[in-house]
Amino acid sequence: MRKNLLVLCAVLLITLFDVSSAKAANANYTVKAGDNLWNIANKYNTSVESIRSANNLQNNALRIGDKLIIPTSNSSNDSGQQTVNKSAAGYTASDKQETYYVQAGDSLWKIATLHGMTIAQLKALNNNCQENLSIGQKLIVSGEAQNRQPVSRGSTASGTGAAIVQTAAQYIGTPYAYGGTGPGGFDCSGFTRYIYAQAGYSLPHNAAAQSNLGQAVARENLQAGDLVFFAYSGGGIFHVGIYCGDGRFVHSSSPRSGGVIYSALTDSYWGGYYKSATRIINE
């Protein structure tokens, strides 16, 4: 009887240790204005689905002040992350970049997580690559994007940065929509893509990919119509807007912030996450 009790106590202690370890592998996050599941997932190198599962969320709606459990890359049950073997045949390296060759069963999420990246960062390094990967496909998994991509322009592409801002102003108040490309609802890159399309310019539906287009612009040289980008410290770009002048920009912010709105680069939130800018139209 005593032996059975000792065994039972040992099992209980092991279970408690496992639960405690699992909790330690997670992070806690308090939702702030402008947050959505996508940018929170990018910040912590996890997935929207993982956050929803960890918090028993039935949809993507968030409220300011909500407390979220964030499964991190150290959680053995979250991403299935493995140790990267850099000497494996799937890797090559140079002084500036490291490449990986796609293996059977790989996905963008798996490759990005394995290398401590966000999907947006992986796409930015690989010309906005898509999920339909091919076995043996070569992907860059470290380093900086080497070349800025030319902007695809239709034969009728025209206009000025000021005209872009005027077009954007017509959609103030349009609701935020996850994955939305308009005109009834936009996410951030869907909004910039739609506005520029009105002037004959074709942009990808991805904020990080848009940051690699056109001409890089210093913050002090911003002009109306420039695209402005925001990123978490050490993380990938998660948001894009259109600069209007006088320190303001127009963007599709979030469901709870009113969709398409004006904000200031000096805002306590946006100012802290400002990353870079690019100019699509050279007047």
N, C-alpha and C positions, 0 to 999 in steps of 0.2 A: 504493500500500500504506500509506504513511504517512498519507495523507488518510483512508483507511478506519479506521485505528487512532484517529485524532483524533475521528472521528465516533462510534466505539464508546465511547470514554472519555466523551464528552459525554453520550451516552445513559445510561451508567452513573451519572454524577454527577446527572443529572436524576431518575433512578429512586430513588437514595439520598435525595435531597432530598425527594421526594414521600413516601417511606416515613417519613422522620424527621418531616415535617410532620404526617402522619396520626397518628403516635404521640403527638406533642405535643398533638393535639386531644383525646386521651383522658386520663382521670384514673385513678389507681390507688386501690384501697380494700381495707382489711383487715377481714374479717368479724368482728363483735363479738357478744357474747351478746345475744339478742333480735332480731338482724337477720333479715330475710328479703328476697327479691328485690323485693317490692313496696315496702317502705319505703326500700330503697336506691335504687330507680328514682325514687321521689318526691323523694328528697333531691337527686338530680342532674338532675331534669327530663328523664329519659329513660324508656324502656319496659323492662319485664321481658324482652320478646323481644329487644331490642337487647343487653342484658347477657348473656343466654344465648348469643346468636350470637357476641358478641365473645370469649366465654370457652369456647366449644364445650361448653356445659352440656347434658346430656341430660334433666335435670329441674330442679326448683326447690330441691332439697336443698342446704343450705350447711353448712359446718363452721366453727366459730370458728377464726380464724387464716387462713382461705382468702384468697388474694390475687386480687382481681378487677380486670379492665380495665373501666372505665366509659366508654362512648361519650358524649361531652358534646355539647352543642348546637352546638359549633364544628366537629364532625366532619361533613364534607360527605357522607359515605356513610351516616350514621346516620339522621337524621330528615328530611332534605330541607328543613331550615329555610330560609326565605326572609327577606329584609329586609322589615320591616313598613312599608308605605306608609300613614302615618296620614292623608294627604290624599285617599286613595282613597274612592270612593263608599260602600264598605262600612263606614265608620266614622263615628260621631258622638261627641261628647264633651260633658261638663258639668264643673262645678267639682270634683265628687267621683267621677264614674264615666265610664268610656269604654265604648262599646258597639260591637259588631261584628255585621254581618249575614252569616249563613251563605251561603257560595258553593258552587257545584257541586263535588263532590269533597272537601268538608271533612269532618273527623271531630273528635271531642273531643280526641284526641291531637294532631292537626295544629294545631288552634286553640290549645290550651294551650301546645304547644311554640313556636309562632310568637310568643306573647306572654310567654314566659319564666315560665310557670305550670306547676303540676302539674294533672292532671285533677281531683284532689280540690278544689283551689282554685277551678277553673273551675266545678265542680258546686256548691260552697258559695255562689258568687256568683249562681247561677242556679237556685236551688230544686231542687238535686239532679237537673239535667237528664240525660237519658239519651242513648245513642248514636244513636238514630233521629232525627237532625236533619232539619229541612226547609229547603230553599233559601229564603232571605229571613228565616229565624228570627233574632230579635234576642237576642244574648248580651252580658252584661256581662263585660268582659275586664280591668278594672282597678278599684281602689277596694275598699271594704269592703262586706260583706254588710249591707244596710240594715235589714232587718227580721228579727226572730227569729220562727220559725214556731211556730204552736200545735201541741201534741202531739195526735195522733189517739187518742181514747180510746173504747173499747167501752162499752156500756151497763153492764157489770159491773166497770168499772175501779175498783180499790180497793187498799187496802194502805198500808203505810208504808215509809219508807226502810229501816228495820230489817228489815222482812219481805222486801224486795228482796235485802238482803244474805244473809239466811237461805236464800232460794231459791238464790242464786248459790253458796253454800257446798256445796250438794248436788252440784255438778258439778265440784268440785275433782278434778283428775287427768284430766278429759276431754281427749282428744288435740286438738292444734291441727290444723285442716284449712283449707287455702286455699279461701276462698269458703264455708266451712262455716257452716251456720245451725242445727246441732244436730238432735237431742240427742246424736248419736254423735260429733260433732266440730264445732269452732267456729273461725272467725277472730275477731278482736277485736270488730268491730262486730256480727258474727253472734251472738256471746255476749251482749252487752248487749241486743241486739234480742230474743233469745229469752227472757232473764230478765224483761225488762219485759213481754213478751207474756203471761207467766204471770199478771201482775197486771192485764191488760186494756189495756195501752198499746201503740200501734203506732209503732215507730221505724223509720226507713229503714236499709237495710243499707249504711251508709257512715259512717265516723267523722266526717268533716268535716261532713256533713249533720246528724248527731246533735248536733254542737256548736252548731248554730243553733236548737235546740229549747229550750223551757222558759225558765227564768230563769237568767241569768248569776250565778255565785257567786264571790266572792273566795276565795282559797285559805285565808285565816284563818277563813272562815265555813263551811267544808265540814261537811256532815252525812252520816251514813250513807245510802247510796242515791244520792248525787249522782254524776253522770258526770264523770270526769276525763279530760282530753285532753292529748296530747303531740305536739310538733312540733319539727322541726329548725329551727335559727336561720335565719330568712329564708325558710323553706319552709312547706308546708301541713301540716295535722294528719295524722299517720300512725297514731295508736293511740288507743284508748279503753279505760277500765276503770271499775269501780264502786267508789266510796269506801266503806270499811268502818268508819272511825273509827280514832283513835289513829295517824294517819299511814299507814295501810295501805290498799291497794286490791286487788280481785280482778279478774283479767283472763285472757283467752286470749292467752298471751304469744307463743310460737313453738314449732315442733316440738321444738327441742333444749332448751327451757327447761321442758318438762313440760306444755305445753298450759295448762289453766286452773290458775292458781296465785295465791298471795298475793305481793305485792311491797310495798315501802315507797316513799313519795314522797321519802324521804331517800336512797334508793339512789344511788350515784354515776352510774349510767346514767339511770334514770328521773327523778331529781331534776333533772338537767341539761336534760331535754327537756320538763318540765312546761310546759303552755301555758295551760290555762283549765279551767273547770268549769261545769256547768250542772245545775240542779235540775228534775227532771221532776215529782216529787211534792211538792206543798205540803201539809204535814200541818196 
